Amino acid sequence: MQGVTLTIAAIASGLVFLLAPIYGLIVYIACFAWYPTYLSVPLGTIDFTLRRIVILAILAKVFWLTDLPHRFKLIWLDKIIVIYFIAQLVSGSTTTTSLRALIENRAGAAFDMVLPYFAVRMIIKDKQQYLTLLKAILIIAAPLAIIGFYESLTGINPFGFMRKYAAWTGPFGPLAEAPKVRFGFIRAKVTTQHPIMYGLFFGMFGPLCAGLLHNAKKNKTLYWIGLGLMGVGIFSSMSSGPLLAALLSVPFIAFYRWRKHSKPVVITIVAMCVLLEIMSNNRLYSIVGRFAMNPQTAWYRSRLIEVALFEGGMSGHWLTGFGFNTDPGWLAKKYDSRPTDIVNEYLLVLSRFGLIGFVPFVAMNLGAIKRLINAYKVSSLDSDKWLIWCLAAGLFGLAGAFVSVSIYDAPVTVYALMIGLCGAMPDIVTGRISSELVRIGTDLPYYGKSILSVNNSRLG
């Protein structure tokens, strides 16, 4: 399949150079959505997947054939992203992980996360581009959801024959594992390595695409159908992680109408959680876990948090972690000798890189939220605020899902794109005003220029 991968990469890269940057970004998303990330072309010790080749083409186009790099302004979120990956190298170099293995792995992660983040930051400059991106995501995701539902009903995966050509095995054995059934439905994977990652693709992108609803002048019914198919994709995975993301993001979006009452509602929810923690014999996270599709795995997720944080699991490793390829042994300490499956993104980062890596990880997410707050403050249209709210809902749902799942495969890149869109959001909601002012030029009244300068001053 290496020849097929290279051929598709050449075609996709050619399209990137022929099309405008925003459409090149859409081609990139289509590539990692529709072509398995477990198929690669080895170059030295690094596996180049289709998305890694195409992101290089996008950046080459941006730097060689556009003026976007000259218009790019560095913000704190950009710096935090870089600091986060440098921190991973620093912490990893102090553990038992070999330096070569660490650099190779983090280099691959940079292709899947850092480069897509900066591509979004440089390319997405106004609202029209953002809406174009969301419409394209719906078009890309809709048939993928239908195929997943077909697999869930029949157990037939049209992409399944590719799994035998995988460049690596899955976390718990060969990728060609037998289908898993829940409640009479096959857990769909389609092009991903695991059903959870398939479901998260829709659970992460779905809330963002809901932003189209208040910005649609026509074809609103089609947008509703597209969003419905996003839900079908989540269902077809039969996974609690994507479902949890949806159960958190959908109410968040619905609350938009009552957003002026956010502060008292948040205070009430926090107070209820504190009271529940005090009055109950169980931890709050274990109570929430009972709503999972599989109570047995929900119990494991709760115990994982307890062992890692409260029963000495991180003892002696709080600063730099255990290393990238080192099992912390949390499961072995308490139960048996099986490898520890760290189904929690927060614990995974903490386990691998310690506080040196975990603190920048938290700062990255807080920085993204800060950019959304800034964008919300400078936005003047309700439709713009709705776009910001839907993106915030996607992050909120993902933050909750992180308690029950750690991400890899396509969701890693989707996560990077989401953070990048947070960084670009102030430009998105003010880009329309700025472009109009540039077009009008000297005929613009003084007060219009003053408004622009005030808005731009509030974006930092």
Secondary structure, DSSP 8 states (H G I E B T S, - for coil): -HHHHHHHHHHHHHHHHHS-HHHHHHHHHHHHHHS-TT-EEEETTEEEEHHHHHHHHHHHHHHHH-SHHHH----HHHHHHHHHHHHHHHHHTTSSS-HHHHHHHHHHHIIIIIHHHHHHHHH--SHHHHHHHHHHHHHHHHHHHHHHHHHHHH---TTGGGGGG-SS-BTTB-SS----EETTEE---TTSSSHHHHHHHHHHHHHHHGGGGGG-SS-HHHHHHHHHHHHHHHHHHT-HHHHHHHHHHHHHHHGGGGGGGHHHHHHHHHHHHHHHHHHSSS-HHHHHHTTSS-HHHHHHHHHHHHHHHHSSTTTT-TTT-S-TT----HHHHHT-SS------HHHHHHHHHHHHHHHHHHHHHHHHHHHHHHHHHH--SHHHHHHHHHHHHHHHHHHHHTTT----SHHHHHHHHHHHHHHHHHHHHHHHHHHHHHHHGGGS-HHHHHHHHHHHHT--
